[in-house]
């Protein structure tokens, strides 16, 4: 047990818990994207950023990967944290404006504008599909390929993988491809339509990225037979 | 790949594992040295023998610049484009070599003789611009000098 303080609440957290688990246990809300229970924490999307430490010496860490330690002081909703999260979400949306999950998070967190040039990519490199494939489906068919600005997720040699059983787990877990948002336009990257309407507007949107076993290969994760690389 | 090639890859990988132990990168370096690149059959062999998922082997092979999945030329010409070499005309050398070999930087000639590469710093900025030909460093290089180096190799090959 380590005694930690989250937003002024003292709690004895069991050894091995992360800050995120402890905060959720207390009912405190921390937005997450690349964290899913049942998969190992990754710390890739940075949305669960919280502030640790006291006084002058505080720093921002990802709650999902930070283990609790004796005397830790965590704050989950300071100005610095909220602004950092908004900036991170702006960057994520600029990468992939067509993701409904990201657009919903923007509405929830009150992101009003995206100050970055949208890239209209279809992957935010959260690694969820890679972890899903390995940890829940025991397939290890998918992985990160290349690095830096050429980083992408694919199967070895961009070929249909022998390990892949077409379970669709990667698509199910993907925050960018399964639910597509059609509200994002070049002139206004943020959609926000679901926020002002009781009728979700995007549930009927289907394209090749949300293939659900149409196996078009466009999402780049499972099947690429015949696709030019 | 033919059966013979697969058998060869298998042998190369086995020998390398005996020599290096079960260290992925060391084994990949051996394969790269043997073939000048990493053939698909060899990577599959490595994955099977070291019991590492193929996607991880592939990930490592694509992560490092010193590994190549496409065949490289017999002679590798590397031009430094670090800041110091750049201001002293490294880019002009790349241009001249590209014209001479009729390939772009990063490509290999169709006859698999030369590969032209660029690098961002070799750490010997005082003698820049630097051209490395098959591991040999040539300092204070000029465009014409680099072209001459390549021609010398071509001439030696023809004899």
Interface residues (C-beta under 8 A of the other chain):
Chain A: X134 X140 X141 X142 X143 X144 X145 X146 X147 X155 X156 X157 X161 X163
Chain B: X40 X43 X53 X54 X55 X56 X57 X58 X59 X62 X63
